[in-house]
């Protein structure tokens, strides 16, 4: 918990320092309109858009992998139960009944 808190504080301090050092206003041209906003804010917005796109693109794969893992774990459980049943059956027929 303390490690997470410390890491969060360090990241926030880096972001604040970055914002202060890059407070220059830059023009952003969208073709049909033009905005003048802080360079740090521009970089942050572009980063956030990139993170959102990454999340949207990877989410289906992550969900598919989770479903597959769940299916495989269920299959492993069934095979393990079958293995145990067959071992018990084998020991029964060989006269080595478990007590």
C-alpha positions as CSV (number, residue, x, y, z in Angstrom):
1,X,0.0,0.0,0.0
2,X,2.8,2.4,0.9
3,X,4.6,1.5,-2.3
4,X,1.5,2.4,-4.4
5,X,1.0,5.7,-2.5
6,X,4.7,6.6,-2.9
7,X,4.6,5.8,-6.6
8,X,1.4,7.9,-7.1
9,X,3.0,10.9,-5.3
10,X,6.1,10.6,-7.5
11,X,4.0,10.4,-10.7
12,X,1.9,13.4,-9.7
13,X,5.0,15.5,-8.9
14,X,6.5,14.6,-12.3
15,X,3.2,15.6,-14.0
16,X,3.0,18.9,-12.2
17,X,6.7,19.7,-12.9
18,X,6.1,18.8,-16.6
19,X,3.0,21.1,-16.7
20,X,4.9,24.0,-15.1
21,X,7.9,23.6,-17.4
22,X,5.6,23.3,-20.5
23,X,3.1,26.0,-19.8
24,X,3.7,27.8,-23.1
25,X,0.5,28.3,-25.2
26,X,0.6,26.7,-28.6
27,X,-1.9,26.9,-31.5
28,X,-3.7,23.7,-32.5
29,X,-5.2,23.8,-36.0
30,X,-8.1,21.4,-36.7
31,X,-8.6,22.7,-40.2
32,X,-12.0,24.3,-39.5
33,X,-11.0,25.9,-36.2
34,X,-7.9,26.9,-34.3
35,X,-7.3,26.7,-30.5
36,X,-4.6,28.2,-28.4
37,X,-4.0,25.9,-25.4
38,X,-1.1,24.9,-23.1
39,X,1.5,22.5,-24.5
40,X,1.3,20.4,-21.4
41,X,-2.5,20.1,-21.7
42,X,-2.1,19.3,-25.4
43,X,0.3,16.5,-24.6
44,X,-1.9,15.2,-21.8
45,X,-5.0,15.2,-24.1
46,X,-3.2,13.3,-26.8
47,X,-1.9,10.8,-24.3
48,X,-5.4,10.3,-22.9
49,X,-6.8,9.7,-26.4
50,X,-4.0,7.2,-27.0
51,X,-4.7,5.4,-23.8
52,X,-8.5,5.3,-24.6
53,X,-7.8,3.9,-28.1
54,X,-5.4,1.3,-26.6
55,X,-8.1,0.3,-24.1
56,X,-10.8,0.0,-26.7
57,X,-8.6,-2.0,-29.0
58,X,-7.2,-4.5,-26.4
59,X,-10.4,-5.0,-24.4
60,X,-12.0,-7.6,-26.8
61,X,-8.8,-9.7,-26.7
62,X,-8.5,-9.5,-23.0
63,X,-12.1,-10.6,-22.6
64,X,-11.6,-13.4,-25.1
65,X,-8.6,-14.6,-23.2
66,X,-10.4,-14.6,-19.9
67,X,-13.2,-16.7,-21.4
68,X,-10.7,-19.1,-22.8
69,X,-8.9,-19.4,-19.5
70,X,-12.2,-20.0,-17.7
71,X,-13.0,-22.8,-20.2
72,X,-9.6,-24.3,-19.9
73,X,-9.7,-24.3,-16.1
74,X,-13.1,-26.0,-16.2
75,X,-11.6,-28.6,-18.6
76,X,-8.6,-29.2,-16.3
77,X,-11.0,-29.7,-13.3
78,X,-13.1,-32.2,-15.3
79,X,-9.9,-34.1,-16.5
80,X,-8.5,-34.1,-13.0
81,X,-11.8,-35.6,-11.6
82,X,-11.8,-38.2,-14.4
83,X,-8.1,-39.0,-13.6
84,X,-8.9,-39.5,-9.9
85,X,-12.0,-41.6,-10.8
86,X,-9.9,-43.8,-13.1
87,X,-7.1,-44.2,-10.5
88,X,-9.7,-45.3,-8.0
89,X,-11.3,-47.7,-10.5
90,X,-7.9,-49.1,-11.4
91,X,-7.0,-49.7,-7.7
92,X,-10.4,-51.3,-7.1
93,X,-9.9,-53.8,-10.0
94,X,-6.3,-54.6,-9.0
95,X,-7.3,-55.4,-5.4
96,X,-5.6,-52.4,-3.9
97,X,-8.6,-50.7,-2.5
98,X,-7.9,-47.4,-0.7
99,X,-8.9,-47.3,3.0
